């Protein structure tokens, strides 16, 4: 059992969203061992909840965990009644926000905390975080520890059950089981997806397109699906927390959600389970950006959203976010000794609102360095960093 970094912020009821097998159930049952537990993965309980939602919720008492509530979003109405009229507290989990967020917003607005629990942050299994990634330096011994586990993390990711296995073959076998169940069959059932081959095509195209703009028309053509079906499948992956998007920082707020975004896998284990031949640089970029997104989701990186940047001339920066009035601009390079070209886009970037800019480059070296105003951070310093 890993002690997770996520904190429950209040005494209110709570909905925790995260991909299947990320540890939501284990987290809640460990934190609240005295709460009654019910999962809607149990067909008998699901049938009861459908026929008599109020009776089902009443039977759980004043403090309970309801697992996989996305299978019956209407149950949130009965939860609302129990919270408002009986002083009950429910800790709920959901593996997809498809339909669930609308139901929760309509019935439980202001009554619950909505949190995210991703897969393990790299180093979370080793204990509490030891340093702030952007403002403190990791000890050299810790960076060395990170290097020793980096390759397996890049290939197999950080799902808790996978991380608990001792050898790589067992980890890869577990990921194959996930691919054949939770990443495909379960997703198809939950999101009403009928074409397994089309879904597999989407996964493979996403893997090959890491770091590129997501053009739905190209994905549709390569996957043999219609434009509308492709959009549905891509949205299902996002709703199931298997992928996430970065929107363009260069666009104004009104345009960011209309222009082409970049899509990344929420954990490198999802990428690894499909055995797609992906360049090392793409795999590393997905890993670093997903690790920062995980920390954003659990509140360690207190920003609303992460972005990418592309200038009118086509110069790109992998990751940007705003924190405490500053713009943080980050590049990821799969090199131990990045050349002058690796720093060019960072040096040339200026915020159009003239806010101060902090520039960072994650690279494959061992030392923290400063090169002409760009802070170089070893990728291994992400290990156990908060």
C-alpha positions as CSV (number, residue, x, y, z in Angstrom):
1,X,0.0,0.0,0.0
2,X,1.4,3.3,-1.1
3,X,0.7,6.5,1.0
4,X,-0.7,8.8,-1.7
5,X,0.0,12.5,-1.9
6,X,-3.6,13.6,-2.5
7,X,-5.2,15.4,0.4
8,X,-8.9,15.5,1.1
9,X,-9.5,19.3,1.7
10,X,-12.6,19.3,3.8
11,X,-15.3,17.3,5.7
12,X,-17.7,17.5,2.8
13,X,-18.7,14.6,0.6
14,X,-16.3,14.0,-2.2
15,X,-16.1,12.7,-5.8
16,X,-12.7,11.4,-6.9
17,X,-12.1,11.1,-10.6
18,X,-9.2,9.1,-12.1
19,X,-8.5,6.3,-14.6
20,X,-9.3,2.7,-13.9
21,X,-6.7,1.0,-11.6
22,X,-5.1,4.3,-10.5
23,X,-5.8,3.4,-6.9
24,X,-9.0,5.4,-6.0
25,X,-10.7,2.6,-4.2
26,X,-7.6,1.6,-2.2
27,X,-7.0,5.2,-1.3
28,X,-10.5,5.7,0.1
29,X,-10.7,2.4,1.9
30,X,-7.3,3.1,3.5
31,X,-8.3,6.6,4.6
32,X,-11.8,5.7,5.7
33,X,-11.7,2.1,7.0
34,X,-14.9,2.4,9.0
35,X,-17.0,3.6,6.1
36,X,-19.5,1.2,4.5
37,X,-18.4,0.2,1.0
38,X,-20.4,-0.5,-2.1
39,X,-19.2,-0.8,-5.7
40,X,-21.4,-0.5,-8.8
41,X,-19.1,-2.9,-10.5
42,X,-21.2,-5.5,-8.6
43,X,-24.1,-6.3,-10.9
44,X,-26.5,-7.1,-8.1
45,X,-25.8,-3.8,-6.3
46,X,-26.0,-1.9,-9.7
47,X,-29.4,-3.5,-10.3
48,X,-30.6,-2.6,-6.9
49,X,-29.4,1.0,-7.3
50,X,-31.2,1.3,-10.6
51,X,-34.5,0.0,-9.2
52,X,-34.4,1.8,-5.9
53,X,-31.7,4.5,-5.7
54,X,-33.1,6.1,-2.6
55,X,-33.3,2.8,-0.7
56,X,-29.8,1.8,-1.9
57,X,-28.3,5.1,-0.6
58,X,-30.3,4.9,2.7
59,X,-29.0,1.4,3.3
60,X,-25.4,2.7,3.2
61,X,-26.0,4.8,6.3
62,X,-24.4,8.1,7.3
63,X,-20.9,7.4,6.0
64,X,-20.1,5.3,3.0
65,X,-17.9,4.9,-0.1
66,X,-19.7,4.4,-3.5
67,X,-17.3,3.1,-6.1
68,X,-17.6,3.6,-9.9
69,X,-20.6,5.9,-9.6
70,X,-20.2,6.8,-13.3
71,X,-22.2,3.6,-14.0
72,X,-25.3,5.3,-12.6
73,X,-25.0,9.1,-12.6
74,X,-28.7,9.5,-11.6
75,X,-27.7,8.0,-8.2
76,X,-26.3,11.5,-7.3
77,X,-29.9,12.7,-6.8
78,X,-30.4,10.2,-4.0
79,X,-26.9,11.1,-2.6
80,X,-28.0,14.8,-2.6
81,X,-31.1,14.0,-0.6
82,X,-29.1,12.0,2.0
83,X,-26.5,14.8,2.3
84,X,-29.0,17.6,2.6
85,X,-31.6,15.8,4.8
86,X,-29.8,13.2,6.8
87,X,-26.3,14.7,7.2
88,X,-24.7,11.8,5.4
89,X,-21.2,11.9,4.0
90,X,-20.3,10.0,0.8
91,X,-16.9,9.4,-0.7
92,X,-17.5,8.5,-4.4
93,X,-15.2,7.4,-7.2
94,X,-15.6,7.7,-10.9
95,X,-13.5,6.3,-13.8
96,X,-15.1,8.5,-16.4
97,X,-16.6,11.9,-16.3
98,X,-18.9,11.1,-19.2
99,X,-22.3,12.1,-18.0
100,X,-21.2,12.1,-14.4
101,X,-19.9,15.6,-14.2
102,X,-23.2,17.0,-15.6
103,X,-25.2,15.0,-13.1
104,X,-22.9,16.0,-10.2
105,X,-23.0,19.7,-11.2
106,X,-26.8,19.7,-11.4
107,X,-27.4,17.9,-8.1
108,X,-24.3,18.3,-5.9
109,X,-23.0,21.8,-6.7
110,X,-21.4,23.2,-3.6
111,X,-22.1,20.1,-1.6
112,X,-19.1,18.1,-2.5
113,X,-15.4,18.4,-3.3
114,X,-14.5,17.1,-6.8
115,X,-10.9,15.9,-6.9
116,X,-8.6,14.0,-9.3
117,X,-6.4,11.1,-8.4
118,X,-4.0,10.1,-11.3
119,X,-1.7,7.2,-11.3
120,X,1.3,7.4,-9.0
121,X,3.6,10.4,-9.3
122,X,7.1,9.2,-10.0
123,X,8.7,8.6,-6.6
124,X,5.4,8.7,-4.7
125,X,5.9,5.0,-3.8
126,X,9.1,6.0,-2.0
127,X,7.4,8.3,0.5
128,X,6.6,12.0,0.9
129,X,8.0,14.4,-1.7
130,X,11.4,15.8,-0.8
131,X,11.7,18.9,-2.9
132,X,9.9,21.4,-5.0
133,X,10.7,20.7,-8.7
134,X,11.0,24.3,-9.9
135,X,12.4,26.1,-6.8
136,X,14.6,23.5,-5.0
137,X,17.3,21.1,-5.9
138,X,17.1,17.4,-5.3
139,X,20.0,15.8,-3.6
140,X,22.6,14.1,-5.9
141,X,21.9,10.7,-4.3
142,X,18.2,11.1,-5.1
143,X,18.9,12.0,-8.7
144,X,21.0,8.8,-9.0
145,X,18.0,6.9,-7.5
146,X,15.8,8.5,-10.1
147,X,18.1,7.5,-13.0
148,X,18.0,3.8,-11.8
149,X,14.2,3.7,-12.1
150,X,13.7,6.0,-15.1
151,X,13.8,3.5,-17.9
152,X,11.2,1.2,-16.3
153,X,9.0,4.2,-15.5
154,X,9.3,5.4,-19.2
155,X,8.3,2.0,-20.5
156,X,5.8,0.7,-17.9
157,X,4.4,3.8,-16.2
158,X,3.2,4.1,-12.7
159,X,-0.1,2.4,-12.2
160,X,0.0,1.2,-8.5
161,X,-0.4,-2.5,-9.2
162,X,2.3,-2.3,-11.9
163,X,4.7,-0.3,-9.7
164,X,4.3,-3.0,-7.0
165,X,5.6,-5.8,-9.3
166,X,9.3,-6.5,-9.0
167,X,10.3,-7.4,-12.5
168,X,9.7,-5.9,-15.9
169,X,8.1,-9.0,-17.6
170,X,5.4,-9.1,-14.9
171,X,4.8,-5.3,-15.3
172,X,4.4,-5.7,-19.1
173,X,2.1,-8.6,-18.6
174,X,-0.1,-6.6,-16.2
175,X,-0.2,-3.7,-18.7
176,X,-1.4,-6.1,-21.4
177,X,-4.2,-7.2,-19.1
178,X,-5.1,-3.5,-18.6
179,X,-5.1,-2.9,-22.4
180,X,-7.4,-5.8,-23.1
181,X,-9.8,-4.9,-20.3
182,X,-9.8,-1.4,-18.9
183,X,-8.2,0.6,-21.8
184,X,-10.4,-1.0,-24.5
185,X,-13.3,-3.4,-23.6
186,X,-14.4,-1.5,-20.4
187,X,-14.1,1.9,-22.2
188,X,-16.2,0.6,-25.1
189,X,-19.0,-0.5,-22.8
190,X,-19.0,2.7,-20.8
191,X,-18.8,5.1,-23.8
192,X,-20.9,3.1,-26.2
193,X,-18.0,2.5,-28.6
194,X,-18.7,-0.3,-31.1
195,X,-15.5,-0.5,-33.3
196,X,-12.6,-2.0,-31.4
197,X,-10.3,-1.8,-34.5
198,X,-11.1,1.9,-34.8
199,X,-10.4,2.5,-31.2
200,X,-7.1,0.6,-31.5
201,X,-6.3,2.8,-34.5
202,X,-6.9,5.9,-32.4
203,X,-4.6,4.7,-29.7
204,X,-1.8,3.9,-32.2
205,X,-2.2,7.2,-34.0
206,X,-2.1,9.1,-30.7
207,X,1.1,7.3,-29.7
208,X,2.8,8.2,-33.0
209,X,1.6,11.8,-32.7
210,X,2.9,12.7,-29.3
211,X,4.1,16.3,-29.3
212,X,2.2,17.1,-32.5
213,X,-1.1,19.0,-33.0
214,X,-4.1,16.8,-33.0
215,X,-5.9,17.1,-36.3
216,X,-9.1,15.1,-36.2
217,X,-9.3,14.8,-39.9
218,X,-5.9,13.0,-40.1
219,X,-6.8,10.7,-37.2
220,X,-10.1,9.8,-38.9
221,X,-8.4,9.0,-42.2
222,X,-5.7,6.9,-40.5
223,X,-8.1,5.0,-38.3
224,X,-10.8,4.4,-40.9
225,X,-13.5,6.2,-39.0
226,X,-15.8,9.1,-39.8
227,X,-14.8,12.6,-38.5
228,X,-17.7,12.6,-36.0
229,X,-16.9,9.1,-34.7
230,X,-13.2,10.0,-34.3
231,X,-14.1,13.0,-32.2
232,X,-16.4,10.8,-30.1
233,X,-13.6,8.3,-29.5
234,X,-11.0,11.0,-28.7
235,X,-13.4,12.6,-26.3
236,X,-14.1,9.2,-24.6
237,X,-10.3,8.8,-23.9
238,X,-10.2,12.2,-22.3
239,X,-13.4,11.6,-20.3
240,X,-11.9,8.3,-19.1
241,X,-8.8,10.1,-17.9
242,X,-6.6,8.1,-20.2
243,X,-5.4,11.2,-22.1
244,X,-5.3,14.9,-21.5
245,X,-5.0,18.0,-23.7
246,X,-2.7,20.9,-23.9
247,X,-4.2,24.0,-25.5
248,X,-2.2,26.7,-27.3
249,X,-1.1,29.5,-24.9
250,X,-0.6,31.8,-27.9
251,X,-4.3,32.0,-28.5
252,X,-6.6,34.3,-26.5
253,X,-8.9,32.6,-24.0
254,X,-11.8,32.6,-26.4
255,X,-9.8,30.7,-29.1
256,X,-7.8,28.2,-27.0
257,X,-10.5,25.6,-27.0
258,X,-11.3,25.9,-30.7
259,X,-7.8,25.6,-32.1
260,X,-5.8,22.4,-32.5
261,X,-4.6,21.0,-29.2
262,X,-1.9,18.5,-28.3
263,X,-2.9,15.2,-26.6
264,X,-0.7,13.2,-24.2
265,X,-1.3,9.9,-22.4
266,X,-2.0,10.3,-18.7
267,X,0.6,7.7,-17.8
268,X,3.4,6.1,-19.9
269,X,2.0,2.7,-19.0
270,X,-1.0,3.3,-21.3
271,X,1.5,4.1,-24.1
272,X,3.6,1.1,-23.3
273,X,0.7,-1.3,-23.3
274,X,0.1,-0.9,-27.0
275,X,3.7,-1.7,-28.0
276,X,3.9,1.1,-30.5
277,X,7.3,2.0,-31.8
278,X,7.7,5.5,-30.4
279,X,10.9,7.6,-30.5
280,X,12.7,8.0,-27.2
281,X,12.2,11.8,-27.3
282,X,8.5,11.4,-27.7
283,X,8.3,8.9,-24.8
284,X,10.3,11.2,-22.6
285,X,8.2,14.3,-23.5
286,X,5.0,12.4,-22.6
287,X,6.6,11.3,-19.4
288,X,7.8,14.7,-18.2
289,X,4.6,16.5,-19.2
290,X,2.3,13.8,-17.7
291,X,4.3,13.9,-14.4
292,X,3.7,17.6,-14.2
293,X,0.0,17.2,-15.1
294,X,-0.3,14.6,-12.3
295,X,1.1,17.1,-9.8
296,X,-1.3,19.7,-11.1
297,X,-4.3,17.4,-10.7
298,X,-3.5,16.7,-7.0
299,X,-2.8,20.3,-6.2
300,X,1.0,20.3,-5.8
301,X,1.4,22.5,-8.9
302,X,-1.4,25.0,-8.1
303,X,-2.3,26.1,-11.7
304,X,-5.6,25.8,-13.5
305,X,-4.2,24.5,-16.7
306,X,-1.0,23.6,-18.6
307,X,-0.4,24.9,-22.2
308,X,2.0,24.6,-25.1
309,X,3.2,27.5,-27.2
310,X,3.7,28.0,-30.9
311,X,4.7,31.3,-32.4
312,X,3.5,32.7,-35.7
313,X,6.9,31.7,-37.2
314,X,6.4,28.1,-36.0
315,X,8.7,28.2,-33.0
316,X,7.4,25.9,-30.3
317,X,7.7,25.4,-26.5
318,X,6.6,22.2,-25.0
319,X,4.9,23.5,-21.9
320,X,3.8,26.8,-20.3
321,X,1.8,27.7,-17.3
322,X,1.2,30.8,-15.1
323,X,2.1,30.8,-11.4
324,X,2.2,33.7,-9.0
325,X,2.2,36.3,-11.8
326,X,5.1,34.6,-13.7
327,X,5.1,32.6,-16.9
328,X,6.9,29.3,-16.6
329,X,8.2,28.1,-20.0
330,X,9.6,24.5,-20.2
331,X,11.3,22.4,-22.8
332,X,12.1,18.7,-22.7
333,X,15.2,17.4,-24.4
334,X,16.4,13.8,-24.7
335,X,20.1,14.8,-24.6
336,X,22.8,14.9,-22.0
337,X,24.4,17.9,-23.6
338,X,21.8,20.1,-25.3
339,X,23.2,22.3,-28.0
340,X,22.5,26.0,-28.6
341,X,19.5,25.2,-30.7
342,X,17.7,23.5,-27.7
343,X,17.6,26.9,-25.9
344,X,16.7,29.1,-28.8
345,X,12.9,29.1,-28.5
346,X,13.0,29.5,-24.7
347,X,15.3,32.5,-25.0
348,X,13.2,34.1,-27.7
349,X,9.9,33.7,-25.9
350,X,8.4,36.9,-24.4
351,X,5.0,37.1,-22.8
352,X,2.7,39.4,-24.8
353,X,1.4,40.9,-21.5
354,X,5.0,41.6,-20.4
355,X,4.8,39.3,-17.4
356,X,8.1,38.0,-16.1
357,X,9.2,34.7,-17.6
358,X,11.1,31.8,-15.9
359,X,12.7,29.4,-18.4
360,X,13.4,25.7,-17.7
361,X,14.9,22.9,-19.7
362,X,14.5,19.3,-18.6
363,X,17.4,17.2,-19.9
364,X,19.2,13.9,-19.5
365,X,22.2,15.1,-17.5
366,X,23.0,14.8,-13.8
367,X,23.5,18.4,-12.8
368,X,21.5,21.5,-12.2
369,X,22.9,24.3,-14.5
370,X,22.0,27.8,-15.6
371,X,22.8,28.7,-19.2
372,X,22.0,32.2,-20.2
373,X,19.0,32.5,-18.0
374,X,17.6,29.0,-18.7
375,X,17.5,26.7,-15.6
376,X,18.5,23.2,-16.6
377,X,16.9,20.5,-14.5
378,X,17.8,16.8,-14.7
379,X,14.8,14.7,-15.7
380,X,15.7,12.4,-12.8
381,X,15.0,15.4,-10.4
382,X,11.3,14.7,-11.0
383,X,11.7,11.6,-8.9
384,X,10.0,12.2,-5.5
385,X,9.6,15.9,-6.4
386,X,6.5,17.9,-5.5
